[in-house]
Amino acid sequence: MRELAAVLGRERVQLEFLLFKVLALQNLLRSGETRFLRWSVEEISRASERLRETECARVQRVREMALAAGVPASEMSLGNLATTAPEPWRTIFADHDAGFRRLSVEVDRAFETTGALADASGHVVGSLLKQAYRPAAPVAIGGARRPQQQTMILP
């Protein structure tokens, strides 16, 4: 559980960093500083790639835990761990569950707003953003990218 909690912590930090980069791009679009747009989109792409790598590590940890527990990985969810794991893991996983739900909504909204700003200003940044940001498939632990989907292999 310790390894999974560590991966979830890294993933949340990377998701927050991605949000920061998208908000920075929004500010560039609003200010009209077009000379830095390419760099900003490249940074978002790199941040997204690092996040995807960590998501893969999380999925691997979940599979290992599921195998050790003798349950299907699809049944491993943050919500489930937040209610069934022994303390202190129950509290840690509950915190991650709430954090991922909040962050996923913020990131999705930031991408939508930034894409709309880019489209309104006539920049091709909007299409580049769609290529850079591909939310992970729902997972049963930690990939709470889509809060409405309850069966994520964590977030």
N, C-alpha and C positions, 0 to 999 in steps of 0.2 A: 504494500500500500504506500510505503514511503516513496518508492520510485514513481508511482503513478502521481502522487501528490506533487512531486517535484516537476514532473513533465507538465502537469496542469498549471502549475505556477508559471513556468516558462511560457507556456502557450498564452496565458492571460496577459503577461507582460508584452509579448509580441503582438497580440491583438490590440492592446492599448497603443503601442508604438505605431501600428498601422493606422489607427484612428488619428493619431497625432499627424502623421504624414498626409493623410487625406485632408485634414483641417488646414494644414499648411498650404496645400494646393488650392483649397477654397479661397484662402486669403490672397494668393497670387492672382487667381482669376478675378476676384473682386477689385484688386488694386490695379489690374491691367498690366502687371509685370510679366509680359509674355516671354521674355528671354529666358526665364528660369523654368518654364512649364515642362520642358523635356526632362530636365534633371529631376524635377519633382515626381513626374510619372515614373521615371526609372527607379527612384527611391521607393515608391509605392510597390512597384513590381518586385524589387528585391525583398522588401518587407513581407510581401505576400508569399514569396517563395520560401523564406525562412519559416513563416507560419505554417505553410503546408508540410515542410519537413518535420516540424514539431508535432503536427497533427498525426503524421505517420508514426512517429515514435509513440504517441499516446495510444494509437490504435494497437500497436504491437504490445504495449504494456497491458492493455485491456485483454487482448487475446491470451496472453500468458496468465493473467489472473483468472480468467474464465476457465482456462484449461486446468489450472491448479485446483480451482473450486469445483470442477466438474459440471459447469453450467455453460450453456451457449453464450457466446460473446454478445449476441443480440439482446440478451437479458441483462447485460451489465449496463446500467445507466447511472448517471450522477445522482439523479433523484432517488434511485434505489439504494445506492451506497450511502446517500445522505440520511436515509432512514434506518438502514440495517447494519452499517459498519459499527464496530465498537469505537468508543471514544479513545483518543481525540479525533480519530479519522472521520467520524460522523460529522462533527462540527467543521472540519477542514473541507470535506466534500460538499457540505451544505453551502459553505461560503463560496466555493468554486462554482457550484451550480447557479447560485444567485448572480455571481459576478459574470459568468458567461452569458447568462440570459440578458443582463443589462447591457453588456458590451456588444453583444451581437446586434441588438436593436440599434445602438448608437452607431456602429460601423455601417450597417445597412443604410441607415438614414443619411449618414455623412456621404456615402458613395452616391446615393440618389441625388442629394442636393448638389454635390460637386458635378455630377454628370449633367444635371439640368443647367447649372451655371455655365459649364463648358459649351453645351449645345446652344444656349441663349447668346453666348458671345461669339459663336461661330468657330470655336476651336475644335480640332480633332481629338482633343484630350478625352472627351467623353467616350469615344470608341476605344481609345487606348486603356482607359480605366476598366472597361468591361473585360478586356483581355487580361489585365493585371490582377483583377480580383475575381477569383472563382471560389466561392465559399465551399468548404469541404462538405462532402456528403455527410448526412447525419450519422453520428456515431454514438455508441452507447456510453461514453464517458468523456466529458470535457469538451466536446465540440458543439456546444449549444449555440450554434450559428443560427438555427431556426427554432426559436423557443416554442413555436406551436407544434413542433414534432417531438414527441416525448421519448422516442426510442432511438436515441443517438448513442453511438458507442462512446459515450461521454462527450462532452460539449456538443 
